[in-house]
């Protein structure tokens, strides 16, 4: 464990960030899974899946499955944290919570990395953070969070959301040609007990989508007996890459639960990059983890992607790649999309935020 205590160039795994870093940032590298455990999980998962031919298992070759075992045998991705400086923060938040049934609001938001769309630092950041602070979800999952040598989107979220008693964690997925790093993040008002992340399976021969993908998981607990395993990810837009992403995400989620809390109920938030509502990815997670897509049960499904702000395309909301998949034993009392289109002529993102309220007994 290393503590970042001042403004410096800090190397984290294979990338570096040059920016002022507060004393609340911590880099943690967790102990790796052993190779035998990774291979065993793959074998067990193959035995457990009894799904139809259009699902993920049959889309993966033997080499793909071997690569998944190798992937789990590698160390987890380094993580970048930000948290409140107040040492009593976690205990005070936990003490304020009711022992009875409690609602938790989740937000899923692809925030359109700072290299695309209207300017992030001066325009979009205020709109995105304004929406999140207005809605005040207990847990926020973010995709396309970028850290470059001259600006850090994660730092922006930390500075604003820490004021509202969130703790945050960033997991890097890839390094771009310009040296910037992109990944996913989770911010939570509920203290977490465990955090981990993994690179998702990548097929280097499938050249349509060369972006690397990652999954990030946190275990949040209302008390000693009511815990949730919350995960976020951003799948590939290439179909075969996306199948490999989903399969390795399932293996990670299973291993994370087995390692930390087998009684905790899973939730998966992310941009699935799917253009089909009842797609095989969603059906797969329903089959293997009993994760349901509550938005698909609504009479009118609110689409979330529009390419807003690009001159060659309009902002027609035609698909819903964003998902909040919830364990079927949990009750979802509300799910809805956030505002769409430009605000004062500026698009906050090319996605709408997706919000879900879950009742935990």
N, C-alpha and C positions, 0 to 999 in steps of 0.2 A: 504494500500500500504506500502511495506517495501523496503528500499534501502539497498543493500548488499555492504558494503563499504570496507571490507578488507578480508584477508584470514581467513576462519572460516568453521565450519561445519554448514551448513544452512539447516534446515528442511523445505521441501516444500511439503505440503500435507502429503502423507504417505511415502515420500522418502527423503533421504538426500544426499548431495553431499559434499565431502571433497576435496577441491582443491582451489588454489588461484582464487579469484573472483575479477574482476576489478570493478571500481566504476560505470561502465556503465550497470551493471546487475541490473535488477529490477524484483521483484516478484509481480504480480498483481492477486488478486482474484476478479472477477467481481460479481455483485449482481446476485442471482439465479433467474430463472424463477419461477413463482408461480405454484403450483400444478394445479390449474384450467386452466392455459394457456397451460400447457403440455397436459392435457387431451383433451382440445378443439382442439389443433393442430392435435392430433391423429384422432379425429372424423372427422375433416375437410379433412384430408389427405385420409381417407378411402372413403369419398364421392367423392373426386376428381379423384381417380384412376379408369380408365376404360381400363384395359389392359388385355391381354390374360392369360390363366390359367397357363402358365409356368413362370409367373413373380412373384415378391416377395410377394405381398400381400397374395396370397393363400398359401404360404409356412410358414406363421406365424400363430401360435395358438392364442387363446384369451389371454392366459397367457403371450405370447410374447408381444402382443399389450399393455396389462396392464403394463408390465415391461417398455415399451418405455415411457409411460406417467410418470411413477415413475422416470425414468432416467432424463427426462427433468425437473422434479421438483427439482432435486438435484442441488447443486451449481456447476458451471463450474469447470473444472480442473484448478489447479494453473498453471501459465505460467512463464517461465524463459526468460528474455529479454536480448539482448545486442544491443547497439546502439552507434553511434558516440558521442564522448564527446562534439563536437562542437555544441553549441546551435543554430547556424545559419544554420546547415546542412539541415534541412527539407526545410526551406524557400529558400535556395540557389539552391537546387535541383529543386524545383518547379518553381522557377523563370527562370531556364534555359530551360524549356520545351516549345515546340512549341504549339501554339493555334490551328494549323491545324491538319490534320490526322497524327497519330503517331503510330509507330510500337512498340510493347512490346514483348520481347523474354522471353519465359518461359522454365524452365528446370525441369524435373521430374527425380529424381535419388534415387533409393534404394541403400544405400551406404554400406550394408552388415555389420551389427553391429560388433563392435570391438572384440567380443568373438569368431567369426567365421573367417575362411579363413586366409590368410597370415597376419602377424602382422600389425595392424593399425598404431600405433604411429610412427614406424620407416620406414615403407614401403608404405602402401596403402594411408595414409593421403596425402602424397606429390603428388601422382598420381591423386587422386580424386580432391584435391584442385587446382592442376595445370590445370586440364581439365576445371573446372568451371571458374577459373580466365582467362583462354585463351578465352573461349566462351563468357564471360561477359553477361549472360542473365540478364534482369532487375529483374526477379522473379525466385527464386530457391525453389523448394519443395523437401524435403529430408525425406526418410523413414529409419527406423532402426538406428536411432541416439541413441547411448548409453552413459550413464553417470555412471561411477563406482567410487569406493572410491579412486582409484589411477589414473584414467584418465577420461577426459570428451571429447567426440567427439564434443559436442556442443561448448565447449570452443575453440577447435581447429578451427572450422568453424568461430567462432566470431573473433578470433585473426587475421585470414587471410582475411576474407571477409570485416571486418570493415575497413581495409586499402583501400578497393575498394568502399567505401561509401555505404555499405549495412547495414541495420538494421535487426536483427534476433529475432525470437521467437521460443521457444521449448515448446511442450505440451507432458507431460508424458502419456504413455499408460499403462505400467505395471511395476511391480517390480519383478525381477528374484530371484531365490533361493539364488544366491550369493550376493544379495543386490543391484545389479546394476539396473538402471532404463532405460527403452527403450521407445522411442516415436518418434514423427515426428517434423519437423521444417520447417519454411519458412524464407527465407532471401529476402529482397526487397530493390532495389534502389529507389523505388517510395514510398513516405511517406504514412503511413496508418492512417486511422481515427478511426477504430474500430478493436478489436481483441477478439476472444473468442474460446473456445474449449469444447468438450463434450466427455465423454466415450461413445463408441458405444454399442449397445445392445449385451449382452453376455448370451448365454444359457448354464448354468453350467452342464446340463445333456447331452450336445453334447460334448463328451469327446475327440474326435479326435483332436481338436485344442483348447487348453486351454489358448492360448495367448489372452490377453485383447487388445482391439483396441480403437483408438481415432480419432476424426476429429478436425482439426484446421482451423479456418477461419480468414481472414483479409480483410478489405475493403481498397483498394488502390484507390487513386484519382489523375488523371492528372490535373484536375481543379475542380471547384465547380459542374460541370454538367457531367463529364465523370469519372465514378467510376466503379470498378469491385469488385465483391465478390470472392476472390480467396481462395480455400479450398484445403487441402491435407489430405490424409488418407492412411491407409494400411489395407486392408480387410483380413479376415481369409482365410486359405486354405481349411477349411472344408466348403462344399457347403451350408449347412443350416446356419452355423454361418455367412457365407458371405452374405446370403440373409438378415439376421437380421441386419448385419452391414450396408448394402446399404439402407435399409428402414429407419433406425434411422439416417443415414447420410443425407438422403433427408429431414427428419423432421427438423434436425438441420439447414440445409441450408435454408429451408423455413423460419424458425423462425428468423435466423440471418438476413436475408434480410428484413423481416417485421419489425424487431426491429430497424434496422439502416438505410436502404436505399432501398426502394421498386423499385427504378429506376435503381439500379446497376445491371449489367449483371454478371451471375455466371460463374465460371470456376472451374473445379474439376481436380486435379492432384493426382496421387497415384499409388500404386501397388495394383491392384485388385485381385491378385492371381488367375486369371482366365486363363485357358488353351484353351479356345474356343474364336475365334476371334469375332464372332457376338453373344456374350453371352447374357443371359437374364438380367444380371446386366446393361450392356451398353444400351440395349433396354429400360430398366426400366427408366434410367435417361433421355433418349430421350423422353419418354412418359410424364414424370411428370415435367421436368425442361427444355425441349428442348435443352438438351446438346448432341452435336454430337461428334463422334470420327473421327477426320479428317484423322488419319493414316489409318483407315479402307477403306477410299475412294481411296487410292493410288493403282496403279496397282500392285506393289510389296510392301508388308508390311514388315518392318524390325523388326525381333524378338529381344527381349531384355534380355532373361534369359538363362543362360547356365551352372550353377553350376561350373563355372570356378575355377580351382585350387584345386578341390577335387580329390584325387587319384583314387577313385573308379568310376569316371564318366568323360566322355570327355566334351568338351566345344562346343557341337553342339547347335546352337541357334535355338531352336525348337518352342518356344512360346513367346507371347508378353503380359505378365501380366501387364505391365506398360501402363497407360492411361493418356492422356491429353484431357479431354472432354470440349468442348467450346460451349458457347451459340450460337444458330444457326444464330442470327443476326450479329455476329462478323465474320469478314473475316480472315481466316487462310491463310497466304501467303506461309508458309513453315512448314513442319514437317519432322523431320529426327531423326535417332538414332545416338548416339555418337560412338566412336571407340569400338571395341570388342576385346576380348582375352587378353592375357598377354602383359605387357609392360616391356621389359627387364626381362622376366621370372616371373613377378609378376602380378596377376590380381587385378586391382583396386577394383573391386566388382564382385559379381556374376550376376549383372545386368548391362546393358548398360544404359547410360543416354538417355533421350528422350527430344528433343528440339522442340518447336513450336513458330512460329512468328505470332502474331495476330495484325491486323490493327484496330485501334480504331479511329472512326471519331468524 
